[in-house]
Amino acid sequence: EIVNQPAVWKNQPSLVRHEVAKNILGTVPVKANGSVMFTAPAGKPLQLQALDENGMAVMSMRTLVYLQPGEFRSCVGCHEQKGAAPPASPMAMKGKPVAITPPTDLSYANGFSFMRSVQPVLDRYCISCHGLKPKPDGKLSLIGKRTRFNAAYDALIRTKGLVKMARGNGETDYSKPKDYFAHAGKLAGILRGAHAKHIKLDRPSYQRIVDWLDLNVQYFGDYSYN
């Protein structure tokens, strides 16, 4: 998965301070030998994530990749010496580069927005039990009432164990598989497992929630509170 990170302006797009607004450019397949070669846009800071069969990030880069027009870049892999040069004919360079497959949710521009992508899923599947009742199930209200962010966002990020975000200056010293985001919190697993007997989200709706989790629970897709 390739994540685009626009430049920072002035406002905080999520609960995580000093976070930058992000969107998802799309995904590319990884070959059986573990390599990949794809065409990426120039002039955009990019972050890479390795996804599993459920579209959930297993590992995320903590650094960015940036390309100039016409530039080619390669790497030796995460487990090689940092000072080593790539081989003259790396496996990934055999064949032609693939194009990035865009995400299914292309209904708006700019960065990923909780209100535009996640709240409609909650409205369709969740608020009949979690919000519209006088006493919401599990005391968890997922309605879109505006707060600093909104009531659903506040409930999800503040309910212990549902999400696990990476906070600036509070992350682990080095990455481990499934240490943050969709895999580390319980929300994605609950929707795919125990909760599936009550509601079964269609695949694009489920992916919207996973994408939100893997983008570090971003709320605003830009830096304006408007």
Stockholm file with secondary structure:
# STOCKHOLM 1.0

chainA/1-226         EIVNQPAVWKNQPSLVRHEVAKNILGTVPVKANGSVMFTAPAGKPLQLQALDENGMAVMSMRTLVYLQPGEFRSCVGCHEQKGAAPPASPMAMKGKPVAITPPTDLSYANGFSFMRSVQPVLDRYCISCHGLKPKPDGKLSLIGKRTRFNAAYDALIRTKGLVKMARGNGETDYSKPKDYFAHAGKLAGILRGAHAKHIKLDRPSYQRIVDWLDLNVQYFGDYSYN
#=GR chainA/1-226 SS CEEECCCCCSSCCBSSTTCCCCEEEEBCCCCTTSCCCBCCCTTSCEEEEEECTTSCEEEECSSCBCCCTTCCCCCCCTTSCTTCCCCSSCGGGSSCCBCCBCCSCCSSCSSCCIIIIIHHHHHHHTTTTTTSSSSCGGGCCCCCCBSSSBHHHHHHHHSTTTCCCCCTTCSCSSCCTTCSHHHHSSHHHHHHTGGGGTCCCCHHHHHHHHHHHHTTSBCCSSSCCC
#=GC SS_cons         CEEECCCCCSSCCBSSTTCCCCEEEEBCCCCTTSCCCBCCCTTSCEEEEEECTTSCEEEECSSCBCCCTTCCCCCCCTTSCTTCCCCSSCGGGSSCCBCCBCCSCCSSCSSCCIIIIIHHHHHHHTTTTTTSSSSCGGGCCCCCCBSSSBHHHHHHHHSTTTCCCCCTTCSCSSCCTTCSHHHHSSHHHHHHTGGGGTCCCCHHHHHHHHHHHHTTSBCCSSSCCC
//
